[in-house]
Amino acid sequence: MARRHVRALAAGAVLLLLAACDGRPPDDGIVKHQDLTGSFVPQPVVTKDPGRDGPAPQVEGATPGGTITVYLPGAPGPDTLDPTGGWSVTGNAILQGLVSRSLTQYARGEDGQPVLVPDLATDLGHHNDDFTRWTFTIRTDATWEDGSPVTAEEVAFGICRSLDAEAFPGGPGAEYSRTYFAGSEDYLGPYTDDDPGCDDWSGIEVHGQDITISMSRPFPDMDFWGASMAMGPAPLGEASDPSAYGHAPLASGPYEVKRWSPGEQLVLVRNEEWSASSDPARHQYADEWVFKFNQDQDVVDEIMLSGSTAGRRAVSTSLGAGRFTDASSRLGERLVQQSSPCVASIAPDYTRITDIRVRKALAYAYPYEDAWLAGGDVPDVTRVPASSLLPPGVAGRRDYQVDGEQITYDPARSRALLAEAGHGDEPYPITMAYYDLDQRARDAQDQITTGFEAGGFSVKAIPLQESPYDVWLDPDDEVNQTLDIRGSNWCPPWPTGAAMLPPLLKPGAAYNTAHFDEPAVTEEMERIATLPAKEQPGAWGELDERIMKTWFPIIPTGYVNRLFVFGDHVGNPAGDGSTGTPDYKDLYVVR
């Protein structure tokens, strides 16, 4: 299998556990957190506005011009700029918000909550009675950065590209397009099947401005899936060859790529051919955007909180936990707490740790709040305990507890479970890996190791010089083959169980890092996908509870909020609830 180069997921999404803390641990080795007050913001229910048309409503007081700098502490940035291959919290929010358009998109509503609206399509699509055929009409006034029109044929070709799991092994189409689109079982994609025009795939039809996609099973969430960049256009033929297009994609949004240094910096400038009247949600206020990846959190905090010139027209996508009290008292509306659809979790290898009592012991040995603080989170503000795989805000989610009450750090309970499982005489050995290039990741791993060892485990923690996801998602990686625990942090691309459970638990799914495989669960996921649309949410919620109480294959470690810091010359400071990132579409420089 081709090596997967994926750093973080989103709608993408994965969230690496990265952060730092000050001082040495107290006597028991676990950091005692300070008393920080705050209120966790629940994930909102997404609404829809199928009639929204361009231009997007003007942001009050917005002025054109200037440069906005975005600091991204601990975030390596996207591995590719190719819209078909993009599946990261960091990259998707930037590229979809500013560079690449798709069938549908999210806007920020008047109440600040996400609204699904049209993008390249004139509405949110039309379906037949059983949701097995969807038709989208492509608008005629969208253009590429070279001034040429974005055609229905190019949108269809971009959608076809998403089926090519060999060319885009880390792309979302490998999970969703290949699952739902008719004919995917016999068609491997335009590059793998040497079909440069997608002539051999019969699952999509183009008639004038109308694109009709046939499904292999009911897909009531196609309008949400349409908001993925993979459901957008690509230039026909060699112009979008994956070997080169991922470095310099053709922009269809308000900004185009000027310069990209992977892992370091991305610079975007105005796309002068973009028409505001064609876009229901995006703006083009700033002249230029500069995204700086892999930044040091302490340095960025000082830039943003000191009143320095470098921070006045800047945004930070995170805040160190130790600066929260200071920032909350000084910054006012420039400190934004944003909900996200993400669930942070760890995944014991189901083929290696086969006893549920050992998996539960790991859950009780995980030092939740201390790991959060060491990882830069603020308890009750950016992290709260999690109990289910489906996060709050997902239709059909059940509020349940695996053991009758919330699992918390309890090393004595962990040791008792290990003894019940026959491992009470000596520590239970586990091997895991962490990202060594960020101090916060090292500090977080120190706390996790200390907690696990107190709970009766012995830990071998392997430092990685690359993103752990590059290792976790590569079955041929030698380090990966030694691991007993991996990550499975997940941000579903739309708010339903269909976007959450199969990608994490279906055999062979790229992000099934637990290597979970239970035929009864697989069969039930297949059955739910064929149910009438109104019955699916409840069925996914019931399955979530059944999986966790019967097998407990994944340990949810927290539901996630984000803290963003905005400089005093960045207008309209706000977050995007659909991705849990800054609302790049609506920001401007105060002139």
C-alpha positions in Angstrom: 0.0 0.0 0.0 1.2 3.5 -0.8 2.6 5.4 2.2 0.1 7.9 3.6 1.2 11.4 4.3 -1.5 12.9 6.5 -0.7 15.3 9.4 -4.1 16.2 10.7 -7.7 15.5 9.9 -10.8 17.6 9.6 -14.0 17.8 8.1 -11.6 16.9 8.0 -10.0 16.2 10.9 -7.3 15.0 13.3 -5.9 16.9 16.4 -2.4 16.2 17.6 -1.9 16.3 21.4 0.6 19.1 21.5 1.5 21.5 24.4 3.7 22.6 27.2 3.6 23.2 31.0 5.9 25.0 33.4 7.9 23.5 36.3 8.6 20.0 37.5 5.8 17.5 38.5 5.0 17.2 42.2 5.7 14.1 44.2 3.3 11.7 42.4 4.6 12.9 39.0 1.2 14.2 37.9 0.8 18.0 37.3 -1.8 19.6 39.5 -3.9 22.0 37.4 -4.7 25.5 38.5 -8.3 26.5 39.1 -9.3 28.0 35.8 -12.9 29.0 35.3 -14.8 28.8 32.0 -17.7 27.3 30.2 -17.3 24.7 27.5 -19.3 25.7 24.3 -21.4 22.8 23.0 -21.3 22.0 19.2 -24.3 23.7 17.6 -26.8 22.1 15.3 -26.0 23.1 11.7 -28.9 24.7 9.8 -29.4 25.0 6.0 -30.2 27.9 3.6 -30.5 26.4 0.1 -31.6 29.7 -1.4 -28.5 31.7 -0.3 -26.9 33.5 -3.3 -23.9 35.8 -3.8 -22.6 38.2 -2.9 -22.1 37.4 0.8 -23.6 40.0 3.1 -21.0 42.7 3.9 -19.4 42.6 7.3 -20.2 45.8 9.1 -17.2 48.1 9.2 -15.1 45.9 6.9 -12.5 47.7 4.8 -10.3 46.3 2.0 -6.5 46.0 2.0 -3.7 45.0 4.3 -2.1 41.7 5.3 -3.3 39.2 7.9 -0.7 36.9 9.5 -1.9 33.7 11.0 0.3 31.9 13.5 -0.4 28.2 13.9 1.5 26.8 17.0 2.4 23.1 16.7 0.5 22.7 13.4 2.6 21.3 10.6 0.1 22.6 7.9 -1.3 20.7 4.9 0.7 18.0 3.2 -0.9 18.9 -0.2 -2.8 21.9 -1.7 -4.6 19.6 -4.1 -8.3 19.9 -3.1 -8.9 16.2 -3.8 -6.2 15.1 -1.4 -6.9 17.6 1.4 -8.2 16.2 4.6 -6.8 18.2 7.5 -8.3 20.6 10.0 -5.5 23.1 9.3 -5.4 22.8 5.5 -9.1 22.4 4.7 -10.1 25.5 6.7 -7.6 27.7 4.9 -8.0 26.3 1.4 -11.7 25.9 1.4 -12.3 29.2 3.1 -10.1 31.2 0.7 -8.8 29.2 -2.3 -10.9 26.2 -3.5 -14.6 26.1 -4.0 -17.0 23.0 -3.9 -20.6 22.2 -4.5 -21.7 23.6 -1.2 -20.0 25.4 1.7 -20.6 26.7 5.3 -21.4 30.3 6.1 -21.5 31.9 9.5 -25.1 32.8 10.4 -26.3 36.0 12.1 -26.3 34.0 15.4 -22.7 33.0 14.8 -23.6 29.4 14.1 -22.7 27.4 10.9 -25.2 27.4 8.0 -24.9 25.0 5.0 -25.3 27.1 1.9 -24.6 26.8 -1.9 -21.2 27.4 -3.4 -20.6 26.3 -7.0 -24.0 24.8 -7.1 -27.0 27.1 -7.3 -28.7 25.4 -4.3 -28.1 22.4 -2.0 -29.0 19.8 -4.6 -32.1 17.7 -5.4 -32.5 14.0 -4.8 -34.9 11.3 -5.7 -37.2 9.6 -3.1 -34.6 7.2 -1.7 -31.6 9.5 -1.9 -29.8 7.4 -4.5 -29.6 10.1 -7.2 -28.5 13.7 -6.5 -28.5 16.5 -9.1 -26.6 19.8 -8.7 -26.9 22.7 -11.1 -23.5 24.4 -11.5 -23.6 28.2 -11.6 -22.3 30.0 -14.7 -20.5 32.9 -13.1 -17.6 31.2 -11.2 -14.1 31.5 -12.7 -10.6 30.2 -12.3 -7.7 32.5 -11.4 -6.8 32.7 -15.2 -10.3 34.1 -15.9 -11.7 30.9 -17.6 -15.1 29.7 -16.4 -15.4 26.8 -13.9 -17.4 24.4 -16.0 -19.8 21.5 -15.0 -17.4 19.1 -16.7 -14.5 20.3 -14.5 -16.6 19.9 -11.4 -17.6 16.4 -12.5 -13.9 15.6 -13.2 -12.9 16.8 -9.7 -15.6 14.6 -8.1 -14.4 11.6 -10.2 -10.8 12.2 -9.0 -11.9 11.6 -5.4 -12.5 8.0 -6.2 -8.8 7.4 -6.8 -7.7 6.1 -3.5 -4.3 5.1 -4.9 -3.5 8.6 -6.1 -5.0 10.2 -3.0 -4.6 7.7 -0.2 -5.1 10.3 2.5 -8.0 12.0 0.7 -11.6 11.9 2.1 -12.9 10.3 -1.2 -11.2 7.0 -0.2 -13.7 6.8 2.6 -16.8 8.6 1.4 -16.9 8.7 -2.4 -15.9 5.1 -2.7 -18.5 4.1 -0.1 -21.5 5.9 -1.6 -20.9 6.5 -5.3 -22.3 3.9 -7.7 -19.8 2.0 -9.7 -16.9 2.6 -7.3 -16.5 -1.2 -6.8 -15.4 -1.5 -10.4 -13.7 1.8 -11.0 -10.4 2.7 -9.2 -10.1 6.3 -10.5 -8.8 8.2 -13.5 -5.1 7.8 -12.6 -5.1 4.2 -11.3 -7.4 3.0 -14.1 -5.5 5.1 -16.8 -8.7 6.9 -17.6 -7.7 10.5 -17.8 -11.1 11.7 -18.9 -13.1 9.7 -16.4 -14.9 8.2 -19.4 -15.2 4.7 -17.8 -17.1 5.8 -14.7 -20.8 5.8 -15.3 -21.7 7.0 -11.8 -21.8 10.7 -12.9 -23.7 12.4 -15.7 -23.3 16.0 -17.1 -26.2 17.6 -19.0 -25.6 21.2 -19.6 -25.0 22.8 -16.2 -26.5 19.8 -14.3 -24.4 17.2 -12.6 -26.2 14.0 -11.5 -24.4 11.5 -9.2 -25.8 8.0 -8.7 -25.3 6.3 -5.4 -24.8 2.7 -4.5 -26.9 3.1 -1.4 -29.1 5.9 0.1 -27.0 9.0 0.8 -29.2 11.6 2.6 -26.1 13.6 3.6 -24.8 14.3 0.1 -25.5 18.0 0.5 -23.1 18.0 3.5 -20.5 15.9 1.7 -20.7 18.5 -1.1 -19.0 21.0 1.2 -15.8 18.9 1.0 -13.1 20.3 -1.3 -13.0 16.9 -2.9 -16.4 17.8 -4.3 -15.0 20.7 -6.2 -13.6 21.2 -9.7 -10.2 20.3 -11.2 -8.8 21.4 -14.6 -9.2 18.7 -17.2 -6.3 16.5 -18.4 -2.7 17.0 -17.5 -3.2 20.4 -15.9 -4.3 18.7 -12.7 -1.9 15.8 -12.6 -1.5 14.9 -8.9 2.3 14.9 -9.0 2.4 18.7 -9.6 -1.1 20.0 -8.9 -0.7 19.6 -5.1 2.0 22.3 -5.1 0.2 24.9 -7.2 -3.6 24.4 -7.6 -5.6 26.7 -9.7 -7.7 28.9 -7.5 -11.4 29.2 -7.8 -11.9 31.2 -4.6 -11.0 34.8 -3.7 -7.3 34.0 -3.1 -4.6 32.2 -5.1 -1.3 30.6 -3.9 1.7 32.9 -4.2 4.2 30.8 -2.3 4.2 27.6 -0.3 7.0 26.1 1.9 5.5 22.9 3.3 5.6 22.8 7.1 6.7 26.4 7.2 4.6 29.1 5.4 1.8 29.6 2.9 1.2 33.0 1.3 -2.0 33.8 -0.5 -2.8 36.9 -2.6 -5.9 38.2 -4.2 -7.4 36.3 -7.1 -8.4 39.2 -9.3 -10.7 37.0 -11.4 -12.9 35.9 -8.5 -16.3 37.5 -8.5 -18.0 38.3 -5.2 -21.4 38.1 -6.9 -20.8 34.4 -7.6 -20.1 33.5 -4.0 -22.7 33.3 -1.2 -20.3 33.1 1.7 -16.7 34.3 1.0 -15.2 37.8 1.1 -12.0 39.3 -0.2 -11.1 42.0 2.3 -7.3 41.5 2.9 -4.8 41.9 0.1 -2.6 39.1 1.4 -2.7 36.2 3.9 0.5 34.7 5.5 0.1 31.4 7.4 3.1 30.4 9.6 3.1 26.8 10.6 4.9 24.9 13.4 5.2 28.0 15.5 6.4 28.0 19.2 3.4 28.5 21.4 5.2 30.6 24.0 6.7 32.9 21.4 3.3 33.4 19.7 1.6 34.0 23.0 4.1 36.8 23.7 3.6 38.3 20.3 -0.2 38.3 20.7 -0.4 39.4 24.3 2.4 42.0 24.5 0.8 44.5 22.1 3.7 44.2 19.7 3.4 45.4 16.1 3.8 41.8 14.9 0.6 40.8 16.7 -1.7 43.7 15.8 -2.7 42.3 12.4 -2.4 38.7 13.3 -4.3 35.7 14.5 -3.1 32.8 16.7 -5.0 29.5 16.3 -4.2 28.5 19.9 -3.3 29.9 23.3 -1.0 28.3 26.0 -3.0 27.1 29.0 -0.8 29.1 31.3 -1.9 32.4 29.6 -5.6 31.8 29.7 -6.4 33.7 32.9 -4.3 36.7 31.7 -5.7 36.6 28.2 -9.4 36.3 29.3 -9.1 39.4 31.5 -7.2 41.5 29.0 -8.4 40.7 25.5 -12.2 40.8 25.7 -13.8 39.8 22.4 -10.4 39.3 20.8 -10.1 36.0 22.7 -12.6 33.7 21.0 -13.7 30.3 22.4 -15.0 28.2 19.5 -16.8 24.9 19.6 -15.7 22.1 17.2 -17.2 18.8 16.0 -14.1 16.9 17.2 -13.6 14.1 19.6 -10.1 13.5 20.9 -9.3 9.8 21.7 -6.8 7.1 21.8 -7.1 3.7 20.1 -5.7 0.5 21.7 -4.8 -2.0 18.9 -7.7 -4.4 18.9 -5.6 -7.2 17.5 -3.0 -6.8 20.3 -5.0 -5.7 23.3 -7.8 -8.2 23.0 -9.2 -8.1 26.6 -11.8 -5.3 27.2 -10.7 -5.2 30.8 -7.2 -4.1 29.7 -8.7 -1.4 27.3 -10.8 -0.1 30.2 -7.7 -0.2 32.5 -6.0 2.1 30.0 -9.0 4.5 30.2 -8.8 4.7 33.9 -5.0 5.1 33.8 -5.1 8.0 31.4 -4.5 11.3 33.3 -7.0 13.4 31.5 -6.8 16.9 33.0 -3.0 16.7 33.5 -2.5 15.5 29.9 -4.8 18.3 28.7 -2.9 21.0 30.6 0.5 19.6 29.5 -0.9 19.6 25.9 -2.0 23.3 26.1 -5.7 22.8 26.9 -7.7 24.4 29.6 -10.0 22.0 31.5 -13.7 23.0 31.2 -12.9 25.5 28.5 -11.2 23.8 25.6 -11.6 20.2 26.9 -14.3 18.4 28.8 -14.7 14.6 29.5 -16.1 12.5 26.7 -18.2 9.4 27.0 -19.4 8.5 23.5 -17.8 8.5 20.1 -20.6 10.6 18.6 -19.9 14.2 19.8 -22.6 16.6 21.1 -24.5 18.1 18.3 -24.8 14.9 16.2 -28.3 13.9 15.5 -29.3 10.7 17.3 -26.5 10.9 19.8 -27.2 9.1 23.1 -26.1 10.4 26.5 -24.6 7.3 28.2 -21.7 6.2 30.3 -19.8 3.0 29.6 -19.3 2.1 33.2 -22.4 3.8 34.6 -20.5 7.0 35.4 -17.9 9.1 33.7 -14.5 7.3 33.5 -11.9 9.5 35.1 -8.2 9.0 36.1 -8.3 6.2 38.7 -5.0 4.2 38.8 -6.3 1.9 41.5 -9.2 0.9 39.4 -6.9 0.4 36.4 -4.6 -1.9 38.5 -7.7 -3.9 39.7 -8.9 -4.4 36.1 -5.5 -5.6 35.0 -5.5 -8.1 37.9 -8.9 -9.3 36.9 -7.5 -9.9 33.4 -4.6 -11.9 34.8 -2.0 -9.2 34.6 -1.6 -8.3 38.3 1.9 -9.7 38.9 3.9 -7.3 36.8 3.4 -4.2 34.7 1.5 -4.6 31.4 3.8 -3.5 28.6 2.6 -1.0 26.0 4.4 0.8 23.2 3.2 4.2 21.8 4.7 7.1 19.8 4.6 10.9 20.1 5.6 14.0 18.1 9.1 14.9 19.3 9.4 18.2 17.5 7.0 20.1 19.8 7.8 20.7 23.4 4.1 20.4 24.3 3.9 17.0 22.7 6.8 15.8 24.8 5.3 17.3 28.0 2.0 15.7 27.3 3.6 12.3 26.7 5.5 12.6 30.0 2.1 13.0 31.8 0.5 10.1 29.9 3.5 7.9 30.6 3.4 8.8 34.3 -0.4 8.1 34.5 -0.2 4.8 32.7 2.7 3.6 34.9 0.7 4.5 38.0 -2.1 2.4 36.6 0.0 -0.7 36.2 1.4 -0.4 32.8 5.0 -0.1 31.6 5.4 2.3 28.7 7.8 2.5 25.8 7.2 5.9 24.2 8.9 6.3 20.8 9.8 9.9 19.7 8.9 10.7 16.1 10.4 13.4 13.9 7.3 13.4 11.7 3.6 13.6 12.3 2.4 10.6 14.2 -0.3 10.2 11.6 2.3 9.6 9.0 3.2 6.5 11.0 -0.2 5.5 12.4 -1.8 5.4 8.9 1.0 3.5 7.2 0.6 -0.3 7.7 4.1 -0.9 6.3 5.8 1.4 8.7 8.2 -0.5 11.0 7.4 1.6 14.0 3.7 1.4 13.5 3.9 -2.4 13.5 5.2 -2.3 17.1 2.6 0.0 18.5 -0.1 -1.0 21.0 -1.8 2.4 21.1 -2.4 4.9 18.4 -4.5 8.1 18.0 -7.9 8.3 16.5 -8.9 11.9 17.0 -11.7 12.7 14.6 -13.6 15.7 13.4 -16.5 14.4 11.2 -17.0 16.3 8.0 -20.7 16.5 8.6 -22.8 16.1 11.8 -24.2 12.6 11.5 -23.2 9.1 12.6 -22.5 8.1 9.0 -19.5 10.5 9.0 -18.2 9.3 12.4 -18.5 5.6 13.0 -17.6 3.9 9.7 -14.3 5.8 9.2 -13.1 4.8 12.7 -14.5 1.3 12.9 -15.0 -0.2 9.5 -12.4 -2.9 8.6 -9.8 -1.5 6.2 -10.9 2.2 6.8 -7.8 4.4 6.6 -8.5 5.9 10.1 -9.4 2.7 11.8 -6.2 3.0 13.8 -7.6 0.6 16.4 -7.7 -2.1 13.7 -11.1 -2.9 15.0 -13.0 -5.7 13.2 -16.2 -7.1 14.5 -18.5 -8.6 11.8 -21.7 -7.8 13.8 -20.7 -4.1 13.8 -19.8 -4.1 10.2 -23.1 -5.7 9.2 -25.0 -3.2 11.3 -23.2 -0.2 9.7 -24.1 -1.6 6.3 -27.7 -2.0 7.4 -28.1 1.4 8.8 -26.8 2.9 5.6 -29.8 1.4 3.7 -32.4 2.7 6.2 -34.8 5.6 5.4 -33.2 8.9 6.1 -35.3 9.7 9.1 -34.4 6.4 10.8 -30.7 6.6 10.4 -29.8 9.1 13.2 -31.4 7.1 16.0 -29.8 3.9 14.6 -26.3 5.4 14.6 -26.8 6.6 18.2 -27.9 3.1 19.3 -24.9 1.5 17.6 -22.5 4.0 19.2 -23.7 3.0 22.6 -23.7 -0.8 21.8 -20.1 -0.6 20.4 -18.7 1.2 23.4 -20.5 -0.9 26.1 -19.8 -4.2 24.3 -16.3 -3.8 22.9 -14.9 -0.4 24.0 -12.5 -0.3 21.1 -11.7 3.5 21.4 -11.1 5.6 24.5 -12.6 9.1 24.1 -10.4 11.5 26.0 -12.3 14.7 25.5 -14.7 16.9 23.5 -12.9 19.8 22.0 -13.2 23.6 22.0 -10.5 26.0 20.6 -9.1 29.3 21.8 -8.1 31.9 19.1 -6.4 35.2 19.7 -7.0 38.1 17.4 -4.9 41.2 17.1 -6.6 44.6 17.7 -6.3 45.5 14.0 -8.1 42.3 12.8 -11.8 43.0 12.3 -14.7 40.7 13.1 -12.8 38.2 15.3 -14.8 35.0 15.2 -14.6 31.3 14.7 -16.1 28.8 12.3 -18.3 26.3 14.1 -18.3 23.8 11.2 -14.5 23.2 11.4 -13.5 24.6 14.8 -11.1 27.1 13.2 -10.9 30.9 12.7 -13.6 32.2 10.4 -11.1 33.2 7.6 -13.9 34.1 5.2 -15.1 37.1 7.2 -11.9 38.7 8.6 -10.5 42.0 7.6 -7.7 44.5 8.5 -8.9 47.5 10.5 -7.5 50.5 8.5 
